[in-house]
Amino acid sequence: FQSCQNVGEEKNFVFLSKKIEPSSVLETAPLFDGLKKELAWNKFSGPTFTESYCWPPVARGYDVVVISQQGNDPLLYIPPVLTLLHLESDYQALANMRGVSLILCPGWKKAQLVFDLLKTYRKGCRRLHTKLIILGQNKGAASQVEICNCEVVVTTPHNLLRLLECNTWLLCRLCHLVLDEIEVLFSDTTEQVFTILDYYKKATAQAQGNPPHQIIAVGTQWNKHITPLIKDFMNDPYIVITVLEEAAIFGNMQQVVQPCMNSSRTAELLKILDVTQRNLQKVLVCTDSVTEVEMIHKALKSNSIVSLKKHKESKCNAKCVLERWRKMHSSGSPAVLVLADDCLQPLGITDATCVIHFSFPSPGVFRQRLQCMTDSFCTGIKDSAVDEEHTKAKSVILLTESSSCHAPGILRCLKHAEAEIPELRDSTARVLESEENKKFSRPLCASLKTFGICRNRTVCPDRHQINFSIDMAQNIADEMIETPERVTIVPLLIVHATNYFGRIVKKQKDQYTILAKEMNDYFKVPGRRISVNTVEKSVFYGLCEGAICHRVQVVETAAKGEENVCEVTIKYIDEGRTSQVNSDQLLHLPAEFQSLPPQAVEIIVCRVKPIDNEVEWNPKVTDHINQKIKGKLHHAKVVHTLGKTVWVDPMVGVTHLPSMKIWINEYSVKSEILSTGLGTDNPEHIAEIQKLCRQMPVLDHAENLEYFTKEDTADLEEASNPQDTSTQENSESLKKMFLDVFFLDDVVQTKEAEDSTVHQQKSCHPQIKWFQDNVTVTLKVQILRAADSKCEFSKEKVVFSAYSEGRLYVADLELYQSIIAEKSTCVIKDREAVILLVKEKKGAWSKLLKNKNVHVSLDFEHWEESEDEKPFLVG
């Protein structure tokens, strides 16, 4: 059963598997009175067109599948589910147990929204116990959750499976299972959702009495996994689809794209009609002009194909054309109607079996053309598609060189409909690249920067490639990163758990500290606080907040109000935060206070991301990190820099003990995130950032990238390769961009870097991380699938060598203190070699090596576990 409804001036489409009487008015909707009052109190404007069709079957306890553009709105199911829970008599079959409704959401953010809506609308219901469950990966977290008296549980698939490890009885009480944003659940957590469904199916089979059981699935798109959901887990569900393209996919419509030259469209049309005529289909050939309608009709006539035509200049009226077209088909003759797009709506055809898109349609016209076949959509789930080709609705698009600009939409449509068109891959790849280029003036995607990946680039509005004029418009001054291997950072604005804005503080004579004192002293004198009469965008001003003065830049201005004062948006150029103030609060900033470049930099902590493939950090993690790090000193290793953004790994909170001339390592930011149980390792992050930045035109802008490295490192590179070619310059600039340095403590006296040119032509030095306890020192040599490995120990030296992927790696390490060579060992693993050095004398080593080696660094996580209170010293 399907129906096309008109509501006011807007035409709405609905495809139904079974007839439903819609409830389009709140007063007559199948909800209990208290909930209706609560909805009205919250100025609810519905029910919407989709809600009017899905509320009745949900409120009556039937299984329901809803696909709608509104499919991500929880109000599609919350009001009727609350109505069911209000009727306590439904749960008498559960004896002494209360029934549970489970709402599965695709992520913590959606789960929070659903939970908040339940808290809002349960006020008109009987006392209802609801619980939001977001568990970390920490052991014991699930066992601490109390859900005995809970009636509505809101969670995600991963969190539910963690919960079920300690609360297997939960599904025995489950009466209503809601799958929110079903297409996202099945796309991102297919295995987890089907595992839950299997548990639910077994639990319902073993349930005592006859409790109600209901599954509700709502979403914006049809997904292939909805078919087994309906067949294997639902009981004759009501299917409500209000998106025509999704109804076509559910209705088993075959989508074909036929590439051809613009000049050969007619020949291609004749080939297609030769097939359709043999199956006696009712064919529409659609185009966008009167001229093409006449041309097609004439071509068909000359090839002995009987057809009808209709366009706005035709003499025959719409009713006459329809009658003749249907008589042709009923008499056993092929029925072909050539018509212009402006005749689609007046004709109102719904029973065509094939639509051929002779001209490439816009999305709106494409939808109108598909609607001509809605009577031919299948209304049920088929076990097999064998021998159904002749009855299946078919849409054939002729894609020519002149319509390639529409390829992104076609590609998405084909991908969603699981159609394969190999011939289009090259051209669509070029067009998709063109689509990405349209975003070139947008900001660089935050997810790409923060995690190294954007999970849905086609929907994301931001840029996913380097734009030199934006990303490198402002660079970090050379003096701010004197030693990239260790910088001192003060985070001042916490965007989320791994993204901050703050300052890089110089070790000696920090220029901003001097400037801030001079500004405060200057503006202490009342006569020097001169308000600005005319505010201009991008200009620097002063702003006093109590006793502290800031440098700010106007980002946006509004229309002036009373007394010539307007509200302006400002950016604190030395902190990174933004705010809104009245224009009369801005002060004239003397030129001597404007010479120092803006000090705020964006800081991103690498190699950690949210668990469960979440795209945003849980606020619990952000709040914890905010309290831990804001305004405090940290040491960090800079692994990459782009404009005024620095990627750091690691970043460690420190305390300085001036009397002992040492820094104490208090915590690692990454470890703090992992300790919440809501974060996990992201090993590909840095590599993905480097891959992104390789797109940047390095050669022409090498002079802007010098701050990525130290001068002595560049000198070393020049000495090792004296060739003076443009290729070398390009390579050196690239090396500066992707500098790989290690985190060293500044209390260690700076010495000349160990001369490693001996093995330079023959071997590479592996990266090594180390940590210690009182008895041993552990070295982790980063090497993949080591072969022919050797490790030689002597009293004050260890030499490791091995081959990996055809390259020889050698580490010749002169130790700071003595070891017992015969007791030291080396174990080769798949991704690393672990060397255990037994100390000759027990106690802590202040460093590992006699001489500095940029390939050796501290393993901070292990160091924290074993040396929490020891001095922070690195060799």
Helices and strands as residue ranges (DSSP letters): E 2-7, E 10-16, G 26-28, H 33-41, H 49-59, E 64-67, G 74-76, H 78-86, G 88-94, E 100-104, H 108-121, G 122-124, E 130-132, G 142-144, E 152-155, H 157-164, G 168-173, E 174-179, H 182-188, H 190-205, E 214-219, H 226-233, E 238-241, H 244-250, E 254-259, G 262-264, H 265-278, E 282-287, H 290-302, E 308-310, H 318-330, E 335-340, G 341-343, H 344-347, E 354-357, H 363-371, G 374-376, E 394-399, G 401-406, H 407-416, G 422-424, H 425-437, H 446-451, H 468-471, G 478-481, E 487-496, E 499-505, H 511-523, G 526-528, E 540-545, E 548-557, G 562-564, E 567-572, E 578-582, G 583-585, G 591-593, E 601-605, E 608-610, G 611-613, H 619-629, E 634-642, E 645-657, E 662-668, H 669-675, E 679-681, H 685-693, G 699-708, H 711-720, H 726-737, G 757-759, E 767-772, E 776-782, E 787-794, E 797-804, E 807-814, G 821-823, E 825-828, E 832-838, E 856-858, H 860-866
